[in-house]
Amino acid sequence: MKILHRQIIKEVGLIFAVTLSSMLSLIVIGRMIDLKDIFVGQNIAILDVFKAFVFLSPSFLGLVIPIACMLSIFLCFLRMASDRELTALQTSGISIKNLVLSPLIFSFAALVLTFYVSMDLVSKGADNFRAIAVDMIRQQTELSIQPGVFSRHIPGLAIFAQQTDLETGEMRNVFIHDETQADSPMTIVAPRGRIISESRQGEIFFILEKGRIYSLDQPELSVVSFGEYRVRLDLFGLLGDIRLRDKDPEEMSWSELSRAKAESDPQSGQYRLMVLEQHKRFALPVACLVLGFFAVPLGMSLQGIGRNWGLLLAILCFLAYYGLFTTGYSLGEMGRIPVIAALWAPNLIFAGLAMAGFYFFSQGRELNLTEIISKLTTKKNVHHT
């Protein structure tokens, strides 16, 4: 039995690694298209791009790991059923109950991994991605400001610096025409300036020293002197729909989430969103265990149906789970149903289906979906005739 469990876990683990890497690559490629405004056409090192998407990947892992866990266990037992290995094991006196330990161990390991990702890696990855994205934009902004040349790289700003130092970010004799406020454009002139970035807030500033602000307030021209003046760059214009400044609840650490929940009005939608996110941090890891057990009787019942069709059916089953999960999340966010029912109902439904499947096999019955579909088709044709 130890050899059998070891071989099953080894096969499931190999399929899990291939499935997880493939799905994560597809999602990251899709995300790269969304972030083309940062990376495409910029003089950015490929290593920085790779690091950015490594930091971004934990935000997808919370959902991808349960999918990969279910598919890997399902494909392993589907192969064993199709190759009649399960029949051979039962003939040798090994019951289906004895095979449950392998998917249990693997599903529990996936649960622990997903829990760690949800509680720790997602927040760290979001912070690091924000930092590296802001740093890359800052570098490109500095490079775009060439000495003696007007730069319109930043939406709403025309920037001129007589001298620039790319190593320190210092600028001399700076001229900025700010049109970010369409109703009150202004011109800023300063002998010195520099660029700084606030990675945690996702903001970049021009710091200008001892200059003047000229603004046309019809019918007069107003002039204001300053010791230090900050011009915040419009990162929303630079990044399109990508938001780096504000952290969404799914990007927060558990402590940040708890603090934001405590500061929110219990009757507000923001409070419900925080509670939903807290339950989600537990519901998705538990989904690894539920879907892993659900995959065992599903894989054993599809012998003879073909692996391609079986894989398609398994994907449809997960889409059904994901549909229930997202629908419940939306209804819970709107306050239509209780939060517990919103996120835990899919787990309970699929856990019930898994127990029903194990019950059939433990009673010595075989739920062969291929034969059931064939009988239903035959009866339908006879009735039609």
Backbone torsions as a table, in degrees:
resi	resn	phi	psi	omega
1	MET	NA	-35.7	178.2
2	LYS	-62.9	-42.1	178.6
3	ILE	-63.4	-41.8	-179.4
4	LEU	-63.0	-48.0	179.6
5	HIS	-62.9	-39.0	-180.0
6	ARG	-64.0	-41.0	-179.1
7	GLN	-69.2	-39.3	178.8
8	ILE	-64.7	-45.9	179.5
9	ILE	-63.5	-37.9	179.0
10	LYS	-63.6	-44.9	-179.6
11	GLU	-67.7	-43.4	178.3
12	VAL	-62.7	-41.1	179.9
13	GLY	-63.3	-39.9	178.7
14	LEU	-65.1	-45.6	178.5
15	ILE	-64.5	-38.2	179.1
16	PHE	-61.5	-44.1	-179.4
17	ALA	-62.8	-43.7	179.9
18	VAL	-66.1	-45.1	-178.8
19	THR	-64.4	-45.6	-178.2
20	LEU	-63.5	-46.2	-179.4
21	SER	-65.4	-38.8	-179.7
22	SER	-65.8	-47.8	-178.4
23	MET	-66.7	-39.5	179.9
24	LEU	-66.7	-37.3	178.0
25	SER	-63.9	-42.8	179.4
26	LEU	-63.4	-42.0	-179.8
27	ILE	-66.5	-42.2	-178.8
28	VAL	-65.5	-39.0	177.3
29	ILE	-61.9	-42.5	176.4
30	GLY	-62.2	-39.9	178.2
31	ARG	-67.8	-34.0	178.2
32	MET	-61.6	-36.5	177.1
33	ILE	-64.2	-39.8	178.1
34	ASP	-64.8	-31.6	-176.5
35	LEU	-98.7	21.7	-177.2
36	LYS	-61.7	-25.7	180.0
37	ASP	-65.8	-24.4	177.9
38	ILE	-84.2	-43.9	-166.6
39	PHE	-100.5	-35.5	-174.5
40	VAL	-74.6	132.4	177.2
41	GLY	76.6	8.7	179.7
42	GLN	-108.0	153.3	179.3
43	ASN	-87.2	70.0	-175.6
44	ILE	-115.8	135.3	-179.2
45	ALA	-65.2	143.0	-178.7
46	ILE	-63.0	-29.5	178.5
47	LEU	-64.4	-38.6	178.5
48	ASP	-66.5	-38.0	177.6
49	VAL	-64.5	-43.1	179.0
50	PHE	-62.3	-44.1	178.8
51	LYS	-62.6	-38.3	-179.5
52	ALA	-61.2	-42.2	-177.3
53	PHE	-81.5	-22.1	169.7
54	VAL	-64.6	-42.2	178.5
55	PHE	-69.7	-28.4	-178.0
56	LEU	-80.5	-26.4	-172.9
57	SER	-62.2	-32.0	178.9
58	PRO	-58.6	-26.6	-179.9
59	SER	-66.8	-20.3	178.0
60	PHE	-96.7	-23.0	-171.8
61	LEU	-64.2	-31.6	-178.8
62	GLY	-58.0	-31.8	178.5
63	LEU	-96.0	-32.6	-175.4
64	VAL	-72.4	-36.5	-178.0
65	ILE	-60.7	-46.7	176.3
66	PRO	-59.7	-37.6	177.5
67	ILE	-62.7	-50.0	-177.9
68	ALA	-63.2	-37.0	178.0
69	CYS	-62.4	-46.8	-179.6
70	MET	-64.2	-47.2	-176.6
71	LEU	-66.0	-38.8	-177.8
72	SER	-67.4	-43.9	177.9
73	ILE	-66.2	-41.8	179.6
74	PHE	-61.0	-48.1	-177.4
75	LEU	-65.5	-35.3	178.0
76	CYS	-63.6	-49.2	-178.0
77	PHE	-75.0	-26.9	174.0
78	LEU	-66.0	-41.4	177.6
79	ARG	-64.8	-42.9	179.6
80	MET	-63.6	-37.6	178.3
81	ALA	-70.5	-41.7	-179.0
82	SER	-66.4	-35.9	179.2
83	ASP	-86.3	8.5	178.9
84	ARG	61.5	22.3	177.8
85	GLU	-69.7	-35.4	178.1
86	LEU	-64.1	-40.2	177.7
87	THR	-63.0	-41.6	179.5
88	ALA	-64.9	-39.2	179.4
89	LEU	-66.6	-40.1	178.3
90	GLN	-66.5	-37.0	176.9
91	THR	-63.7	-32.1	-179.9
92	SER	-81.0	1.2	177.5
93	GLY	95.9	8.2	178.9
94	ILE	-97.0	116.8	-177.8
95	SER	-83.0	166.8	178.9
96	ILE	-63.2	-31.9	-179.8
97	LYS	-58.7	-34.8	-178.2
98	ASN	-70.1	-17.3	-178.6
99	LEU	-87.8	-7.6	-175.8
100	VAL	-69.7	-27.9	-175.2
101	LEU	-60.1	-40.4	-177.3
102	SER	-62.2	-55.0	176.9
103	PRO	-64.2	-27.3	177.2
104	LEU	-63.7	-47.7	-179.5
105	ILE	-62.8	-45.4	-177.2
106	PHE	-67.8	-42.9	179.9
107	SER	-64.0	-37.6	178.5
108	PHE	-66.6	-38.5	176.6
109	ALA	-63.9	-40.3	176.5
110	ALA	-65.0	-36.6	177.0
111	LEU	-60.9	-47.6	-179.5
112	VAL	-62.3	-42.3	-179.9
113	LEU	-63.5	-45.5	-179.7
114	THR	-65.0	-38.9	178.5
115	PHE	-62.9	-42.6	178.7
116	TYR	-64.7	-41.5	178.1
117	VAL	-62.3	-46.5	-176.7
118	SER	-65.9	-39.4	-174.3
119	MET	-85.4	-25.8	-171.7
120	ASP	-128.9	-54.3	-170.7
121	LEU	-68.0	-34.3	-177.7
122	VAL	-61.1	-47.2	-179.3
123	SER	-65.5	-45.8	179.5
124	LYS	-63.8	-41.1	179.3
125	GLY	-63.3	-41.7	179.2
126	ALA	-64.3	-41.9	178.7
127	ASP	-64.7	-44.5	-179.4
128	ASN	-68.1	-37.9	177.6
129	PHE	-64.6	-42.2	178.9
130	ARG	-61.2	-42.3	-178.2
131	ALA	-65.1	-45.7	-176.6
132	ILE	-72.3	-34.2	178.1
133	ALA	-66.3	-44.8	178.6
134	VAL	-63.6	-40.4	179.9
135	ASP	-64.4	-40.5	178.5
136	MET	-65.7	-39.6	178.2
137	ILE	-65.9	-39.9	178.5
138	ARG	-61.9	-44.1	178.6
139	GLN	-61.4	-43.2	179.7
140	GLN	-67.2	-33.7	177.9
141	THR	-66.4	-42.6	178.1
142	GLU	-63.6	-41.7	-179.3
143	LEU	-67.6	-31.2	-177.3
144	SER	-74.6	-18.5	179.3
145	ILE	-91.2	88.6	179.7
146	GLN	-86.0	143.7	-179.3
147	PRO	-62.5	131.4	176.3
148	GLY	78.1	12.0	-177.1
149	VAL	-129.9	133.2	174.8
150	PHE	-71.1	133.0	179.6
151	SER	-117.5	130.5	174.6
152	ARG	-119.6	31.3	-179.2
153	HIS	-65.1	-29.6	-177.7
154	ILE	-99.2	125.4	-177.8
155	PRO	-57.0	129.4	176.5
156	GLY	86.7	-4.5	-178.1
157	LEU	-126.3	133.9	169.3
158	ALA	-112.3	120.8	-170.7
159	ILE	-120.9	135.4	175.6
160	PHE	-134.5	134.0	174.7
161	ALA	-135.5	128.7	-178.9
162	GLN	-67.8	-35.8	178.2
163	GLN	-136.4	141.6	177.1
164	THR	-137.5	145.7	175.7
165	ASP	-117.5	107.8	-175.4
166	LEU	-67.5	-24.9	-178.7
167	GLU	-76.0	-42.0	-176.6
168	THR	-100.9	-16.7	-177.1
169	GLY	80.5	6.8	180.0
170	GLU	-75.8	144.2	178.5
171	MET	-131.3	149.5	178.8
172	ARG	-121.3	143.2	178.2
173	ASN	51.1	72.1	-173.0
174	VAL	-96.9	138.2	176.6
175	PHE	-128.9	124.1	-179.4
176	ILE	-130.0	126.1	172.4
177	HIS	-105.4	113.2	-172.9
178	ASP	-101.8	114.7	177.0
179	GLU	-116.0	20.6	179.5
180	THR	-65.5	-29.2	172.0
181	GLN	-103.0	101.4	-171.9
182	ALA	-60.3	-33.1	-176.6
183	ASP	-81.3	-14.3	-179.6
184	SER	-144.0	70.7	176.4
185	PRO	-66.6	151.3	179.8
186	MET	-145.9	159.4	179.5
187	THR	-119.0	131.6	-176.4
188	ILE	-118.7	130.3	178.9
189	VAL	-126.0	132.0	-179.8
190	ALA	-149.6	145.4	179.5
191	PRO	-71.9	-25.7	-178.1
192	ARG	-139.0	152.9	177.1
193	GLY	-163.2	165.1	177.7
194	ARG	-155.6	165.1	-179.7
195	ILE	-112.4	130.4	174.5
196	ILE	-129.2	158.3	-179.6
197	SER	-129.6	142.8	173.7
198	GLU	-110.7	95.8	-171.3
199	SER	-64.3	-40.0	-175.7
200	ARG	-68.2	-34.6	178.2
201	GLN	-89.1	-9.7	-179.7
202	GLY	68.6	40.8	-176.6
203	GLU	-129.1	150.4	175.9
204	ILE	-128.1	138.1	-176.7
205	PHE	-127.4	145.4	160.8
206	PHE	-92.1	122.0	176.4
207	ILE	-101.8	114.2	-179.3
208	LEU	-109.2	142.1	-174.6
209	GLU	-122.7	135.9	171.6
210	LYS	50.8	56.3	-179.6
211	GLY	-125.4	-161.8	-178.7
212	ARG	-137.1	151.3	176.9
213	ILE	-116.9	123.9	178.3
214	TYR	-108.9	121.9	177.9
215	SER	-133.4	140.1	-178.0
216	LEU	-94.3	107.1	176.9
217	ASP	-110.6	94.8	-172.1
218	GLN	-47.3	132.4	1.9
219	PRO	-98.6	20.7	-174.2
220	GLU	-115.1	155.4	174.4
221	LEU	-103.1	120.9	-179.7
222	SER	-101.5	142.2	-179.9
223	VAL	-125.9	127.9	-179.5
224	VAL	-125.7	128.0	176.1
225	SER	-92.6	150.8	-179.5
226	PHE	-144.1	155.5	173.9
227	GLY	-87.0	-42.7	175.4
228	GLU	-145.2	136.2	-178.6
229	TYR	-138.2	135.6	-179.0
230	ARG	-109.6	131.6	173.9
231	VAL	-111.4	113.8	-179.8
232	ARG	-84.0	131.4	179.2
233	LEU	-76.0	145.1	-179.9
234	ASP	-83.5	86.5	-179.6
235	LEU	-67.4	-26.2	178.0
236	PHE	-64.9	-37.2	176.9
237	GLY	-69.7	-33.9	179.5
238	LEU	-72.3	-34.7	-171.7
239	LEU	-107.5	3.6	-179.6
240	GLY	69.9	-120.3	-177.7
241	ASP	-91.1	0.7	-177.3
242	ILE	-79.3	124.4	-178.6
243	ARG	-104.9	123.4	-179.7
244	LEU	-112.4	-19.1	-171.9
245	ARG	-80.5	-47.4	-176.6
246	ASP	-96.5	134.2	178.9
247	LYS	-89.1	128.2	174.3
248	ASP	-75.9	160.6	-179.9
249	PRO	-55.8	-37.4	-179.0
250	GLU	-69.9	-11.6	178.5
251	GLU	-96.8	-6.6	-175.3
252	MET	-82.9	152.7	170.2
253	SER	-74.8	169.8	-178.3
254	TRP	-63.1	-38.7	179.2
255	SER	-66.8	-41.6	177.5
256	GLU	-64.0	-39.5	179.6
257	LEU	-65.5	-43.5	178.6
258	SER	-64.5	-38.6	179.5
259	ARG	-68.0	-42.9	178.3
260	ALA	-64.7	-36.2	177.4
261	LYS	-65.3	-42.3	-179.0
262	ALA	-66.2	-29.7	-178.7
263	GLU	-85.8	-7.6	-177.0
264	SER	-93.1	155.5	176.2
265	ASP	-73.4	125.4	-178.5
266	PRO	-57.3	-19.3	179.7
267	GLN	-94.5	-1.4	-174.7
268	SER	-89.3	160.9	175.9
269	GLY	-67.6	-30.5	178.2
270	GLN	-63.9	-37.9	178.3
271	TYR	-64.5	-44.8	177.9
272	ARG	-60.9	-37.1	179.7
273	LEU	-64.3	-39.5	178.5
274	MET	-66.7	-42.1	179.4
275	VAL	-65.2	-41.8	177.8
276	LEU	-59.7	-43.3	-179.0
277	GLU	-65.5	-36.8	177.7
278	GLN	-64.3	-43.7	177.3
279	HIS	-66.7	-34.7	179.3
280	LYS	-63.0	-34.9	179.7
281	ARG	-62.9	-21.4	177.8
282	PHE	-103.4	-33.4	-175.3
283	ALA	-67.6	-40.7	-179.1
284	LEU	-68.2	-42.8	173.9
285	PRO	-59.8	-42.1	178.1
286	VAL	-63.4	-29.0	178.5
287	ALA	-60.7	-30.0	176.2
288	CYS	-59.3	-45.7	-179.2
289	LEU	-67.6	-44.1	-177.8
290	VAL	-66.1	-50.2	-177.9
291	LEU	-69.4	-31.6	176.3
292	GLY	-63.1	-43.0	177.1
293	PHE	-70.8	-35.2	178.1
294	PHE	-64.3	-33.6	-177.1
295	ALA	-69.4	-26.1	-176.7
296	VAL	-66.4	-58.6	178.4
297	PRO	-66.1	-29.0	177.4
298	LEU	-64.6	-45.8	179.4
299	GLY	-65.2	-37.7	-179.1
300	MET	-72.2	-24.8	-176.3
301	SER	-87.5	-5.6	-175.6
302	LEU	-103.9	21.3	179.7
303	GLN	-63.7	132.8	179.5
304	GLY	92.3	-10.0	-178.2
305	ILE	-84.7	-15.8	-178.0
306	GLY	96.9	140.3	-174.3
307	ARG	-69.1	-36.9	-179.4
308	ASN	-64.1	-46.2	178.1
309	TRP	-67.2	-35.0	177.5
310	GLY	-65.0	-42.3	177.8
311	LEU	-62.4	-41.4	178.4
312	LEU	-61.5	-42.2	179.2
313	LEU	-65.1	-38.7	178.7
314	ALA	-64.5	-41.1	177.9
315	ILE	-63.9	-39.7	177.7
316	LEU	-63.7	-37.7	177.5
317	CYS	-63.6	-41.7	178.4
318	PHE	-68.4	-37.6	177.6
319	LEU	-61.5	-34.9	175.5
320	ALA	-63.9	-43.1	177.4
321	TYR	-62.6	-47.1	-178.1
322	TYR	-64.6	-37.1	177.3
323	GLY	-63.2	-43.3	176.7
324	LEU	-63.3	-40.2	-177.7
325	PHE	-66.0	-49.1	-178.3
326	THR	-68.3	-37.5	177.3
327	THR	-63.9	-45.2	177.3
328	GLY	-62.3	-39.1	179.0
329	TYR	-62.5	-44.5	180.0
330	SER	-64.5	-44.7	179.6
331	LEU	-65.6	-37.9	177.4
332	GLY	-67.3	-38.0	178.6
333	GLU	-64.0	-36.1	179.2
334	MET	-81.3	-8.6	179.9
335	GLY	81.7	16.3	-178.9
336	ARG	-76.3	-33.9	-179.5
337	ILE	-133.0	159.2	178.6
338	PRO	-61.9	151.0	-177.2
339	VAL	-61.6	-41.1	-178.5
340	ILE	-61.7	-44.1	178.0
341	ALA	-66.7	-32.9	-176.1
342	ALA	-62.5	-43.1	-172.8
343	LEU	-105.8	-20.7	-176.5
344	TRP	-99.5	-14.4	179.1
345	ALA	-60.5	-43.9	177.7
346	PRO	-58.4	-40.8	178.8
347	ASN	-63.7	-41.8	-179.9
348	LEU	-66.3	-41.3	179.8
349	ILE	-62.6	-49.0	-177.6
350	PHE	-72.3	-29.6	174.2
351	ALA	-65.6	-38.7	176.2
352	GLY	-63.8	-41.8	177.6
353	LEU	-64.1	-39.4	179.1
354	ALA	-64.6	-43.3	179.6
355	MET	-65.8	-37.1	177.2
356	ALA	-63.8	-41.2	178.3
357	GLY	-64.3	-43.4	178.2
358	PHE	-65.6	-33.1	179.3
359	TYR	-62.8	-43.8	179.3
360	PHE	-60.5	-45.3	-177.6
361	PHE	-72.0	-33.5	179.3
362	SER	-69.2	-23.0	177.8
363	GLN	-87.1	7.1	-179.9
364	GLY	80.9	9.3	178.2
365	ARG	-91.4	161.1	177.9
366	GLU	-125.5	120.8	177.5
367	LEU	-93.7	84.6	-178.2
368	ASN	-93.0	102.0	-176.6
369	LEU	-65.1	-28.5	179.2
370	THR	-63.1	-45.4	179.2
371	GLU	-67.3	-38.4	179.4
372	ILE	-62.7	-45.4	179.3
373	ILE	-63.6	-39.9	179.3
374	SER	-63.6	-42.6	179.6
375	LYS	-65.7	-42.1	179.5
376	LEU	-64.2	-38.0	178.7
377	THR	-67.0	-41.0	-179.2
378	THR	-65.2	-44.8	178.5
379	LYS	-61.4	-38.2	-179.4
380	LYS	-66.2	-41.9	-179.5
381	ASN	-67.5	-38.9	179.3
382	VAL	-66.1	-42.4	-179.5
383	HIS	-64.6	-38.1	179.9
384	HIS	-66.4	-37.3	179.9
385	THR	-68.9	NA	NA
